[in-house]
Every structure is written in C-alpha cells, then in structure tokens.
Amino acid sequence: MRQQVKMTVQALATAGLMCGLGLPAHADALVTHRIPAALASEAAAEAVAFCAKSNYRETAVVVDADGARQAELRGDGAGIHTLDSANDKAYTSVSFKSDTLPLAERAKEPGGLVVLSKLPHVMFFGGGVVIKIGDEVVGAIGASGAPGAQLDEACARAGLDKIRDRLK
C-alpha cells in the first residue's frame, strides 16, 4: 500500500510539473483593492452611531472582497444574534455583489434565489450594502438590530457614506 501511495504522489508531482512547462515564466498579476482597516472601523462605528441616534441597538460588520471580517462593532445593548446577522448580510452582499434589499426581493420570486439561502452565511434580508471603488466591489457593510430591513440598510449606508469619499 505504501509503495502504491508513493508512486501516486510521484506521478501527481510529475504531472504537475509537466503541466507548468507550457506556461510563461511570469503571469499577469491580479490587481485588487482593499479597504484600509481604519476606514473599515470608521464605517462600522458610524453605522452603529447612526442607529443609536434613533435608539436602535445595532451591530455593524465590514467584510473585505473575500467575505472575511475586517471590522465589527456591537453597539450598546445590541442582541448577541446581531453579530451573526450583520456578518451574514455583509457576506451575502459581497458574495452577490449587490445590496441585500434588492436580493431579498429577488428571493421572493418563484424559482428565485431562495434556494441559495440554505448556503452558510447567506441571508436575503436588507441591511447589507456593497462597498465599491469605481465599479470594483471591495467589500460590504452589514448592519443588524434596527426594527426592519430598511432601517438596517439606512444604518449600513450611513457607515458607507462616512468613508465613501476616501476610498481610492
């Protein structure tokens, strides 16, 4: 058995090397943009503060283009569930490259997106807003805790508006 595994590993390694022989010595690099940590933190703080003015206990999460958490702030008194909900809204937004409010409407259509809501961290409910530099989606902000999808979206949008002019 060990001999067979050893031969398989050697064969796979050889095949991998041979496949690479036809490639150029260098490949073009993908150019992407990232949200600086300071801006991500500022956007999350603004979303929570905006909602606090209306006495909403909000959580905001900013994710990067890959859906990884970059900043997170749970406002005073925000429910523990809002941490996951805000993250999932941001994750959904960046994954689908769309704000979640229109995605929620599309999910209501027969044969629509609803089947995808069974995927981990996908939530078709308003409160997720994409963050773009030009046409490139570089992240998203999700907000949760206000009484309704439109209010969560307004809080997330306030966070984005705070940093929008400094995204380059």
C-alpha positions as CSV (number, residue, x, y, z in Angstrom):
1,M,0.0,0.0,0.0
2,R,2.8,2.4,0.9
3,Q,4.5,1.7,-2.4
4,Q,1.3,2.5,-4.3
5,V,0.8,5.8,-2.4
6,K,4.4,6.7,-3.1
7,M,4.1,6.0,-6.8
8,T,0.8,8.0,-6.9
9,V,2.4,11.0,-5.2
10,Q,5.4,10.9,-7.6
11,A,3.1,10.6,-10.6
12,L,1.0,13.6,-9.5
13,A,4.1,15.7,-8.8
14,T,5.5,14.8,-12.3
15,A,2.2,15.6,-13.9
16,G,2.0,19.0,-12.1
17,L,5.5,19.9,-13.3
18,M,4.7,18.9,-16.8
19,C,1.6,21.0,-16.9
20,G,3.5,24.0,-15.9
21,L,6.1,23.7,-18.6
22,G,3.9,25.3,-21.2
23,L,3.2,28.4,-19.0
24,P,5.1,31.6,-19.4
25,A,7.8,32.4,-16.8
26,H,5.5,35.0,-15.3
27,A,1.8,35.6,-15.3
28,D,-0.1,38.8,-15.1
29,A,-1.0,39.7,-11.5
30,L,-4.5,40.4,-10.5
31,V,-4.8,44.0,-9.3
32,T,-7.3,44.3,-6.4
33,H,-8.1,47.0,-3.9
34,R,-8.6,46.6,-0.1
35,I,-10.4,48.8,2.4
36,P,-7.9,50.1,5.0
37,A,-8.5,48.8,8.5
38,A,-9.0,52.4,9.8
39,L,-11.8,53.1,7.2
40,A,-13.5,49.7,7.9
41,S,-13.5,50.5,11.6
42,E,-14.8,54.0,11.0
43,A,-17.6,52.7,8.7
44,A,-18.7,50.2,11.3
45,A,-18.6,52.8,14.1
46,E,-20.7,55.3,12.0
47,A,-23.3,52.7,11.2
48,V,-23.8,51.9,14.9
49,A,-23.7,55.6,15.9
50,F,-26.3,56.5,13.3
51,C,-28.7,53.9,14.6
52,A,-28.0,54.8,18.2
53,K,-29.4,58.3,17.5
54,S,-32.8,56.6,16.9
55,N,-32.3,54.4,19.9
56,Y,-31.7,51.3,17.8
57,R,-29.2,48.8,19.3
58,E,-27.2,48.0,16.2
59,T,-24.2,45.8,15.2
60,A,-22.2,46.5,12.1
61,V,-19.7,44.3,10.3
62,V,-17.4,45.2,7.4
63,V,-16.1,42.4,5.3
64,D,-13.4,42.5,2.6
65,A,-13.9,41.4,-1.0
66,D,-13.5,37.8,0.1
67,G,-16.1,38.0,2.8
68,A,-13.6,37.9,5.7
69,R,-14.5,40.2,8.6
70,Q,-12.4,43.3,8.7
71,A,-14.2,45.3,11.3
72,E,-17.0,44.6,13.7
73,L,-18.8,46.7,16.4
74,R,-21.6,45.5,18.6
75,G,-23.4,48.6,19.8
76,D,-24.5,49.0,23.4
77,G,-27.4,46.7,24.2
78,A,-27.4,45.0,20.7
79,G,-28.6,41.4,20.8
80,I,-26.0,38.6,20.5
81,H,-27.7,37.4,17.3
82,T,-26.9,40.7,15.6
83,L,-23.2,39.7,15.3
84,D,-24.1,36.8,13.1
85,S,-26.9,38.6,11.3
86,A,-24.8,41.7,10.4
87,N,-21.9,39.4,9.2
88,D,-24.2,37.3,7.1
89,K,-25.8,40.4,5.4
90,A,-22.3,41.8,4.6
91,Y,-21.1,38.4,3.4
92,T,-24.2,38.0,1.2
93,S,-23.8,41.5,-0.2
94,V,-20.2,41.0,-1.2
95,S,-20.8,37.5,-2.5
96,F,-23.6,38.6,-4.8
97,K,-22.0,42.0,-5.5
98,S,-25.3,43.6,-4.6
99,D,-27.1,45.3,-1.7
100,T,-29.2,42.7,0.1
101,L,-32.5,44.7,0.0
102,P,-33.0,44.0,-3.8
103,L,-31.7,40.5,-3.3
104,A,-34.4,39.9,-0.7
105,E,-37.0,41.0,-3.3
106,R,-35.5,38.7,-5.9
107,A,-35.5,35.8,-3.4
108,K,-39.3,36.1,-3.2
109,E,-39.8,35.3,-6.9
110,P,-40.7,31.7,-7.8
111,G,-37.6,29.8,-8.6
112,G,-35.5,32.8,-7.5
113,L,-32.6,33.0,-5.1
114,V,-34.4,31.5,-2.1
115,V,-32.8,28.1,-2.7
116,L,-29.4,29.7,-2.2
117,S,-30.4,30.9,1.3
118,K,-29.5,27.4,2.5
119,L,-25.9,28.1,1.9
120,P,-23.8,29.0,5.0
121,H,-23.8,32.8,5.9
122,V,-26.2,33.7,3.1
123,M,-29.1,36.0,4.3
124,F,-31.5,37.6,1.9
125,F,-32.7,40.4,4.2
126,G,-32.0,44.2,3.9
127,G,-29.0,45.6,5.8
128,G,-26.1,44.6,3.6
129,V,-24.5,47.3,1.3
130,V,-21.6,46.8,-1.1
131,I,-18.5,48.9,-0.9
132,K,-17.1,49.8,-4.3
133,I,-14.1,51.7,-5.6
134,G,-15.3,52.7,-9.1
135,D,-17.0,49.5,-10.4
136,E,-14.9,47.1,-8.3
137,V,-16.6,45.6,-5.2
138,V,-14.0,45.7,-2.5
139,G,-16.2,44.8,0.5
140,A,-19.5,45.2,2.1
141,I,-21.0,46.5,5.4
142,G,-23.8,44.7,7.1
143,A,-26.0,46.1,9.9
144,S,-28.4,44.4,12.2
145,G,-30.5,45.3,15.2
146,A,-32.9,48.1,13.9
147,P,-36.6,47.2,13.7
148,G,-36.7,46.4,10.0
149,A,-34.7,45.8,6.9
150,Q,-34.9,49.3,5.5
151,L,-33.7,50.8,8.8
152,D,-30.8,48.3,8.9
153,E,-29.9,49.3,5.4
154,A,-30.0,53.0,6.3
155,C,-27.6,52.4,9.1
156,A,-25.2,50.4,6.9
157,R,-25.5,53.1,4.2
158,A,-24.6,55.8,6.8
159,G,-21.4,53.9,7.5
160,L,-20.5,53.7,3.8
161,D,-21.3,57.3,3.3
162,K,-18.9,58.3,6.1
163,I,-15.9,56.7,4.2
164,R,-17.0,56.8,0.5
165,D,-15.0,59.9,-0.5
166,R,-11.8,58.4,0.9
167,L,-12.0,55.1,-0.9
168,K,-9.4,55.1,-3.7
